[in-house]
Amino acid sequence: MAKSISTEFIQMAARILKTLGHPDRIKIVEYLEDGEKTVGQIQREFNLLQPVTSQHLKVMYDRDIVTFRQEGTRYYYSLANKFITKILDCMSEVQEKLNSGEWDFDFSITSNQEEVA
């Protein structure tokens, strides 16, 4: 049985998970696992417009998901803490279990509920 999670931690985690609710942000976080990247590198990797990339990074910076350093006119972004990496590790583990058939989950049910909501 899982240990009781504090209300404070649940609120902090929910804020981060809500921010990661956008697929592009999850992709950016995953890309940053390999080390810091410039806005331009991120933009090119995902074929995003520069303002869109910067907006995603600003939202994630404001929520302590990424951090940056400036070198001249370039901004280098990286993950702010190990908590974010752990979230990705959990997502990867779930994907592996679903792909192997060890776990069963019908995503179409979730999608239909979102359409109704």
N, C-alpha and C positions, 0 to 999 in steps of 0.2 A: 504494500500500500504506500502511496506517495505521502511524503511529509506535507504538513499544512503550509500553504504558501501565504505569506503576509499580504495584507491588502495593499500596502505601499508597493511591494514588488509587482503584484498583479497590475496595478495602475501603470507602473513604469513599463512593464512588458507589453501591455495592451497598446500603449502609445507607440512603441517601436514596431509592434506587429501591424498596427494600422498603417503606419508609414510605409512598411514593406508590402502593403497590400497592392501596390502597383507593380505589374510584371517588369517594367523597365527598371524599376528601382532594385528589384531582386537580382536582375541580370547585372546591373552595375555593381552591386555588392559582391556578387560572385566573381566578377571580373577583377575587383580590387583585392580579392584574396591572394592573388599572386604578387601584390605589392602596389606601390603608389603609381598613379597614372594621372596624366594631364587631362584637362577638360577636352582638349582636341582628340586625344587618344580614345577617350570614352565615347565621344561623339561619333568618331569614325567606326569604332568597333560595332556600334549598334545602329548606325545610320540614322542618328537623331539630329535634329537641328540644334545649333549651339544654344539658343535661348532655352529650349526644352531641357537639354542636358544640364545647363546651369541651374534651372529651376529645381530639377530633381535633386541635384547636389546641395542646393541651399536648404531644401526641406530636410534632407537627411543630415546635414550639418546642424541645423537648428534642433534636431532630435537626438544629437550625440551618436549618430550612426557612423558618420564619416568625420574626418578631420582633414585639414589641409595645411600646406606650407606654401609660401610664395617665394619664387625665385625670379626676380625681375618682373616681367609681365606674365609669367606662367604660374598657374596654380596647380599644385600636385596634391591629389586627393588620396587618402588611404582610409582603411577601416579604423574606427575610433577605439574598439575594444574587442576582446575575445568573445563576448556575449553574442555578437553578431555572427561570428564564425560558427559558433555552436548552433545557432538557429539554422544556418545553411547545412551543417553536418546532419542535423536531425531531418531536414527536408530530403537530403540525399539518401539517408538511411531508409526513410519511408518509401521513396521512389524505388529503391532497390527491392524492398520487400514486396511492393505491389507488382513490379515487373517480374519477379521470380515466382509470383503466385502464393508466396508465404502469407501475405495479407490480401484481403479482398475488400475493395471499396468502389462503389459505383459513383463516379464523379458526375454523371449525368443527373442523378437525383439532386445533388447540391446545386447544379446549374439551373435546374427547373425551379427550385425554391428561390433562387436569387431573382429569377425573372418575375415571380409572383410578388416578391417583396417590394 
